[in-house]
Amino acid sequence: MGDAMGAEVAVEAQARQRRPVRIRRADMKRGQRMKLAFAVFRFCLYGMMGLSSEIFFYNLVRIARNVPLLEALFRFQWRVDERLGLNAIWDTPISAAYGQCSLWMFVVYGVACFFFVEPLYRWMLYQHTALRAAIYGIVILLFEGFCGVVLYRLTGYRIWYYGDAGAILWEMTSLYILPIWMVTGLIAEFIYREMMDPDLLAALESPLPATPEETEASLQLMR
C-alpha cells in the first residue's frame, strides 16, 4: 500500500516538473469549415510574411556584410539566374532600401511553415529550443534545395541559387545559410503558437454583428 502511494506521489511530482505545453488550443470543438478557413488564413499569412521578409532580407544582408563579426553569418552568396539580370541588386546603395522577391516564394514559404514547421513544432513540443531550431534549420535547408530544383523544372530559370563554397543540392541551398533558417523556423513557430491562442480563435469563429445593437456593442469593445 505504501509503495503504491509512493509511486503515485512520484508520478504527480514528475508531472508537475514537466514544462507546460506551450501551444494554445481552444477547448471548444471547431467545425471542419472553420478549421479549413483558419488553415488557409495561416498559409496566406506565412506566404505574405515570407515575401516581405525576403525583401527586407536583401537589405539586412547588405548591411550585415559591413559589420565585423556579424558578417560571418552572411557569407552565403545568394544569387538569381543570370539571364534575369537581377543580381545587380547587391550593388544598389543601402540608402535605397531596395529588395526583390519572386511571387513563387509565397507558395514556398507557405508550404514550408504550414506543412513542416507547424507539425514539427507539435511533434517537438517539449524539446529544447536549440534542438527545435536545429531541426527546423535542417528541414528548411533540404526543402529549399528541393524547391529550387522543382521551380527550375517548372520555369526554366533558377529562381535562386548559391555561388559560395557551402553550396549543396545542385547549388539550390548552402550550408552557410543554415543559421538563418534555424532562426526562421523559430519565428514561424512563434507565429503559429500565438495564432492558436483560444481568445484569438474564439474571435475569428464568432459571427459578425447582425443587428445595430450588436454592432454598437462590438464598437464599444474595440474602444
Secondary structure as UniProt FT lines:
FT   HELIX           2..17
FT   HELIX           32..64
FT   TURN            65..66
FT   TURN            68..69
FT   HELIX           70..74
FT   STRAND          78..79
FT   HELIX           82..84
FT   HELIX           87..91
FT   HELIX           94..96
FT   HELIX           104..111
FT   HELIX           112..117
FT   HELIX           118..123
FT   TURN            124..126
FT   HELIX           129..155
FT   STRAND          161..162
FT   TURN            165..166
FT   STRAND          167..168
FT   TURN            169..172
FT   STRAND          173..174
FT   HELIX           175..177
FT   HELIX           178..195
FT   HELIX           198..205
FT   HELIX           212..222
//
